[in-house]
Amino acid sequence: MAWFNRGPVVPVLRLSGAIGMVAPLRPGLSIATLAGPIEKAFSMSRERSVALIVNSPGGSPVQSSLLFQRLRQLAKEKDKRIYVFCEDVAASGGYYVAMAGDEIYADASSIVGSIGVISAGFGLDRAIERLGISRRVHTSGTYKGALDPFQPEKPEDVERLKAIQRSVHDVFIGVVKERRLGRLKGPDTELFSGAFWSAAEALDLGLIDGISDVRTKMREIHGDNVRLRVVPMGRGWLASRLRRLPSVSSIAGGEPALSLAFADEVVSAVEIRALWSRFGL
């Protein structure tokens, strides 16, 4: 009977969005929001394959590391092999998470790489000076007010920030070298410059293993009858509640908690939009 001839099941875990930027209405990609779905992906099938789809411009280096570590821990515990598939972009923290894959594939138009660390902000000291506003800051620590955007930038503060960035960058580089051992083909000065590449260029540099999509690759490995089962992702309680509201306008004049949530969501959306825009998306 056909019912008994159903094909093997491969769990598909889709990670899409900025990493660590969690707003009240947007769960985001973090170990807290993804712990359950990650566990589910490694327990819902007897097959040794787990497919991980990554579509992220990056974000928090800590959350990227925690997600990477949990994926590798479960792969080892459950004796599973992780296949990563990059969609629009797997860059910075997105590529860090992709390092959990035993094999990494991308679409021909994917953007891959950006192995680096970035910190961005604004200098508003001249703006408030023109407005006749004085900034009053009192601290009990020498560096407690470092990099205050309303005060002139100090060279020693910038150097301390760059030292931290170098440390975080070194960790990222170490993970890439360990996970892509024997496959990297470019010089360190190019690979770890923070640059990003097309899929074809990333393949030449050894950052990915091929150009393919999840269905094609899983059929090659498990046969044409393979069934891809997407792991369900949860939503935050505020997001679920707002879905039942008649309109966004009701939030502004509604409950204070929802109004604050909407304001946080707007700020978060601007930050996330800036991350994606770096890659022309």
C-alpha positions, 0 to 999 in steps of 0.5 A, a space after each residue: 500500500 502507498 501509505 506504507 511507502 511514504 518517504 523519509 522525513 527531514 526536519 527543516 529549521 528556518 532561521 530568518 531575521 536579525 539575530 538578538 534584536 528581540 522586540 515585544 512584537 517580534 520574537 527575533 532570533 535568540 537562544 531563548 526564542 529558538 531553544 524549543 524549535 531547535 530541540 524539536 528539529 533534532 527529535 522529530 525524525 529518525 533520519 540523520 539529516 537536519 536542514 537549516 535554512 539561514 536568512 540573516 544579515 547578522 546581529 548579536 555576536 553572543 546570540 550567534 555563538 549561543 545558537 551555533 553552540 546549541 546546534 553543534 551540541 545537539 548534532 553530536 548528541 543525536 548523531 545528526 548531520 546538519 545541512 545549511 542552506 543560505 537564502 538571500 543573505 547569510 552574513 556576519 552573525 548569520 554566517 556564524 550560525 551557518 558554521 553549525 553546518 557540516 555542509 553549507 549551500 547557497 542560492 546562486 544569488 545569495 550573499 555570504 560572508 561579512 566575517 567581522 565586527 561592527 559598532 555604529 552610532 551617531 555623534 550628537 554633541 554638535 547638534 545639542 550645542 547648536 540648540 543651546 543644550 548642555 549635557 550633564 553626566 556624572 559617573 563613579 567610573 573613569 570609563 562609565 560614560 565612554 562613547 556617550 553620543 552627546 559628548 565629543 568622541 575621545 580617542 582612548 574610548 575608541 581604542 578600547 572599543 576597537 580592542 573589544 572588537 578585535 577580541 570578538 573578531 578573533 573568536 569568529 575567525 577561530 570558529 570559521 577556521 575550525 569548522 571550514 578546516 581544509 576547505 578555506 582557499 583565500 588568504 586571511 586578509 581577504 577572508 576575514 576583512 568583513 567583506 561579503 561575496 556572491 555565492 560563486 565567489 564564496 564557493 571559490 573561497 571555500 566559505 560554502 560547499 556548493 550552490 543548491 537548494 534544500 529540496 534538491 540536495 535532500 533529494 540527492 541524499 534521501 531520494 525523490 520521496 523525501 519529505 521536508 517537514 518545517 519545524 513550527 516557530 513560536 510567537 510572543 504573547 504580545 504578537 499573538 494578542 495584537 493579531 486579534 486587534 482591529 487595527 494598529 491605530 487602536 494600539 496608540 490609544 489603547 493599553 500602555 503596555 501595548 503602546 510601549 510595545 508598538 514603540 519598541 517595535 518601530 525602533 527595532 524595525 528601523 535597526 533591522 532595516 539598517 542591517 539588511 540595507 548593508 547588503 542591498 536588501 
